[in-house]
Amino acid sequence: NYNFNPHNRLTHVINEAERTIKFRQVCEASEGADKAVQLAQLMNDSHTSCKTLYECSSDELDELVALCLESGALGSRLTGAGWGGCNVSLVRTADL
């Protein structure tokens, strides 16, 4: 029951490239709103896009990301090639 959707995959790739540029800009900014919150939102948006547009997440990774966020991570996303694997989370030092 799998339907390959190249439009969704291309949309993910373009948006992911834009998120990567934005992530770098936030990191390089000398001032502004809370950087960690901005970076975390980009991470969360990336995971959602990987899940819904590129379809490279898994139920297990989605659950792991959700658990990390529920446990205090500001942002969390799958990493690597997807289709299984691991995730990376952004957590404030005080919350470790």
C-alpha positions in Angstrom: 0.0 0.0 0.0 2.9 2.3 -0.6 2.5 5.2 -3.0 5.8 7.0 -3.9 5.2 10.8 -4.0 8.1 12.6 -5.6 6.5 16.0 -5.1 6.4 15.5 -1.3 10.0 14.2 -1.3 11.2 17.2 -3.3 9.3 19.6 -1.0 11.1 18.0 2.0 14.5 18.4 0.4 14.0 22.0 -0.5 12.6 22.9 2.9 15.3 20.9 4.7 17.9 22.9 2.8 16.2 26.1 3.9 16.1 24.9 7.5 19.8 24.1 7.4 20.6 27.6 6.2 18.4 29.0 8.9 20.0 26.8 11.6 23.4 28.2 10.6 22.1 31.8 10.7 20.7 31.3 14.1 24.0 29.8 15.4 26.0 32.7 13.9 23.7 35.5 15.2 25.2 37.5 18.0 21.9 38.4 19.6 18.2 37.8 19.3 15.6 35.7 20.8 16.5 32.5 22.6 18.7 30.6 20.2 18.0 27.2 21.7 14.3 27.6 21.2 14.7 28.6 17.6 17.1 25.8 16.9 14.8 23.3 18.6 11.9 24.4 16.4 13.9 23.8 13.3 14.8 20.3 14.6 11.1 19.5 15.3 10.0 20.8 11.9 12.7 18.7 10.3 11.5 15.6 12.0 7.9 16.3 11.1 9.0 16.7 7.5 11.0 13.5 7.5 8.0 11.7 8.8 5.2 13.1 6.7 6.8 14.3 3.4 9.9 12.1 2.9 8.4 9.2 4.8 11.8 8.0 6.2 10.9 7.8 9.9 9.5 4.8 11.7 6.9 4.3 14.5 9.8 3.5 16.9 11.7 6.7 16.0 8.5 8.8 16.2 7.9 7.3 19.7 11.5 8.0 20.7 11.3 11.6 19.6 8.0 12.1 21.4 9.5 10.6 24.6 12.5 13.0 24.4 10.2 16.0 24.0 7.9 14.8 26.8 11.0 14.4 29.0 12.2 18.0 28.5 14.1 18.1 25.2 13.5 21.4 23.4 13.9 19.7 20.0 14.4 16.2 18.7 14.7 14.6 15.3 15.8 11.5 13.6 19.3 11.5 12.3 21.2 9.4 9.7 19.5 8.0 6.6 16.2 7.4 8.4 14.2 4.2 8.0 15.3 3.2 11.5 18.4 4.4 13.3 18.6 7.0 16.0 17.7 10.5 17.0 19.4 13.6 18.3 17.9 16.0 20.8 18.6 19.5 22.0 18.4 19.7 25.8 19.3 22.5 28.2 22.2 21.7 30.5 20.0 22.3 33.5 17.7 19.6 32.3 20.3 16.9 32.1 
